[in-house]
Amino acid sequence: MNNASPPDFVRDNTTLTTTPLLPEIQLHLATEVTPLWQATEETLAATNLPPPYWAFAWPGGQAVARLVLDRPELVAGRSVLDFAAGTGLVGIAAMKAGAARVQSCDIDRFSLAAIALNAEANGVEVKPVSADLVGRPLPGIDVVLAGDVCYERPMAERVTAWLRGIAATGTLVLLGDPGRAYFPASGVEKLAAYTVPTSLELEDREARETAIWRLLPDA
């Protein structure tokens, strides 16, 4: 296991399954939270891995994915960035909804492996991108989709400020949020909301009301 490649590690520690909100998309997901967390911490501690966020379909991402499947006109024919992609769920949904091209960005190499495996499982082409894009311009991107990025203050403030600048260039920026503490209180427009079933191992309740917001250029 110490020498497991990222794709092998993803396969070995997940099951190909679906979520109740998105039965049309298959994902490699951890069926039990604690064993995977321990495997990541103990077996691969020497590589300074971040927590295995890529193995769970978080509420914000599920809501954004459901919205683009329900309203494909938001992404159809457009170039889409799935930011902080995790499983790649949002980017996969965008491709299924008719996006011209999707880049799914994450800085965790295990996430990039999961994105590739999940895209393959769903028969779509998504380009995994390993880069910290925050602060950079996004030429050629028509839509930015992000789920659950406001759970820590420094990240939420940094990402929101950057994405407001991206929105000011005319890019559509959609954020999924299940009521995280650091989501911006202003400068957003609510597009939709879904009740997302969740695990008590990951959240403090069995379902979260999760909204999708359009980020406006000016707060």
Secondary structure, 3 states (H helix, E strand, C coil): CCCCCHHHHHHHHCEEEEECCEEEEEEEECCCHHHHHHHHHHHCHHHCCCCCHHHCCCHHHHHHHHHHHHCHHHCCCCEEEEECCCCCHHHHHHHHCCCCEEEEECCCHHHHHHHHHHHHHCCCCCEEECCCCCCCCCCCCCEEEEECCCCCHHHHHHHHHHHHHHHHCCCEEEEEECCCCCCCCCCEEEEEEEEEECCCCCCCCCEEEEEEEEECCCC
